[in-house]
């Protein structure tokens, strides 16, 4: 059986609606329940629930925690998916690329523009595409979203279009 690790950090993909306050916020991890909906024969998916934050609240200390978690999994030599908010996903990915220049397996960051479980959510699509991509990609740090794969240093979020586009890896 092939193993993959999914590190959850929150972001829109994991937000939920609060009837009491009428707001959408990160309250609990929900990736595991969506993984259970998928048919994944021959695949062992290990979920590491690390954070549950909006990516605009992500700090350097949080990025260090993500890095330490990946370093703790290096001996497993298994691909890793990181669910992350889209606003600072590239920043986290560039940090990981800088700190892990010789990574020997693929690390994929993914997220969503609309939360899992919401009508027209892209979350399950992006999660499913990441599960396949991480098994096919060469070693390195990538962003997988909306049926596209980007090397982390060649992508940026276009806030006007609400999607990721090819870019130079510089933060805007």
C-alpha positions in Angstrom: 0.0 0.0 0.0 1.3 3.4 -0.9 1.3 6.2 1.7 0.6 9.9 1.4 0.5 12.4 4.2 -2.0 15.3 4.2 -1.0 18.2 6.5 -4.0 20.4 7.2 -3.5 24.1 8.1 -7.0 25.5 7.6 -7.8 28.1 5.0 -11.0 28.5 3.1 -11.1 24.8 2.2 -11.8 24.0 5.8 -14.1 26.9 6.8 -17.5 26.3 8.0 -20.7 28.3 8.4 -21.9 29.4 11.9 -25.7 29.7 12.0 -25.3 31.5 15.4 -23.1 34.3 14.0 -23.8 34.1 10.3 -20.1 34.0 9.6 -17.7 31.6 7.8 -14.7 30.7 9.9 -12.1 28.0 10.6 -13.6 26.0 13.5 -12.7 22.4 13.0 -10.7 20.2 10.5 -12.9 18.5 8.0 -10.5 17.1 5.4 -10.8 13.6 6.9 -14.5 13.4 6.4 -14.1 14.3 2.7 -11.3 11.9 2.2 -13.7 9.2 3.4 -16.0 10.0 0.4 -13.3 9.1 -2.1 -12.4 5.7 -3.6 -8.6 5.4 -3.0 -7.7 1.7 -3.4 -4.1 0.9 -2.6 -3.6 4.3 -0.9 -3.0 4.9 2.8 -3.8 8.6 3.5 -2.4 9.8 6.8 -3.9 13.1 8.0 -1.9 15.4 10.2 -4.2 18.1 11.6 -1.6 20.8 12.3 -3.4 24.2 12.3 -6.8 25.6 11.5 -6.2 29.2 10.5 -7.1 31.6 7.8 -3.9 32.0 5.7 -4.0 35.8 6.3 -3.4 35.0 10.0 -0.5 32.6 9.1 2.8 33.7 10.8 6.4 32.8 10.3 6.1 30.7 13.4 3.3 28.7 11.7 5.5 28.2 8.6 8.3 26.9 10.9 5.8 24.5 12.4 4.8 23.2 8.9 8.5 22.9 8.0 9.3 21.0 11.2 6.3 18.6 10.5 7.7 17.9 7.0 11.2 17.3 8.4 9.7 14.9 10.9 8.2 12.9 8.0 11.3 12.9 5.8 12.2 9.3 6.7 8.8 8.1 5.5 9.8 9.2 2.0 6.1 9.6 1.2 4.6 12.5 -0.8 2.9 15.3 1.2 -0.1 17.4 0.5 -0.6 20.6 2.5 -4.1 22.1 2.6 -3.6 25.9 3.0 -5.5 29.1 2.5 -4.9 30.6 -0.9 -3.9 34.1 0.1 -0.5 33.1 1.5 -0.1 29.7 0.0 2.7 30.8 -2.4 4.5 32.5 0.5 4.5 29.3 2.5 5.5 27.3 -0.5 8.5 29.6 -1.3 9.6 29.3 2.3 9.5 25.5 2.1 11.4 25.5 -1.2 14.1 27.7 0.3 14.4 25.5 3.4 14.0 22.1 1.6 16.1 22.6 -1.6 16.9 18.9 -1.9 13.6 17.3 -1.0 13.4 13.8 -2.4 9.6 13.6 -3.0 6.8 15.9 -4.1 5.1 18.3 -1.7 1.9 19.8 -3.0 0.0 22.8 -1.6 -3.7 23.1 -2.3 -6.7 24.9 -1.1 -10.0 26.3 -2.3 -11.8 29.5 -3.1 -15.0 28.2 -1.5 -15.2 25.9 1.6 -15.7 22.1 1.3 -19.4 21.4 1.5 -20.5 24.7 0.1 -22.4 24.8 -3.2 -19.9 25.3 -6.1 -16.9 24.6 -3.8 -13.7 23.7 -5.6 -12.3 22.1 -2.5 -13.0 18.4 -3.2 -11.8 18.8 -6.8 -8.6 20.4 -5.7 -8.0 17.8 -3.0 -8.7 14.9 -5.4 -6.4 16.4 -8.1 -3.7 16.8 -5.4 -4.0 13.2 -4.4 -3.3 12.1 -8.0 -0.7 14.8 -8.8 1.4 14.1 -5.7 1.8 10.5 -6.9 2.9 11.5 -10.4 5.1 14.6 -9.8 8.9 14.6 -9.5 10.4 15.8 -6.2 9.9 19.5 -5.4 7.3 22.0 -4.1 4.2 22.5 -6.2 0.8 24.2 -6.1 -2.1 22.1 -7.5 -5.5 23.9 -8.0 -8.2 24.1 -10.6 -6.9 21.4 -12.8 -3.4 23.0 -13.0 0.0 22.2 -11.6 2.5 25.0 -10.9 6.1 24.8 -9.6 5.8 27.0 -6.5 8.3 29.6 -7.8 6.4 30.1 -11.0 2.9 30.9 -9.8 1.0 33.8 -8.3 -2.6 34.4 -7.2 -4.5 36.9 -9.4 -6.9 38.5 -7.0 -8.8 40.1 -9.8 -9.5 36.8 -11.5 -9.7 34.8 -8.2 -7.4 32.2 -9.6 -3.8 31.2 -9.8 -1.8 32.1 -12.9 1.8 31.6 -14.1 4.1 34.1 -12.4 7.7 34.7 -11.3 7.2 33.5 -7.7 7.5 37.0 -6.3 5.0 37.9 -3.7 2.7 40.7 -4.6 
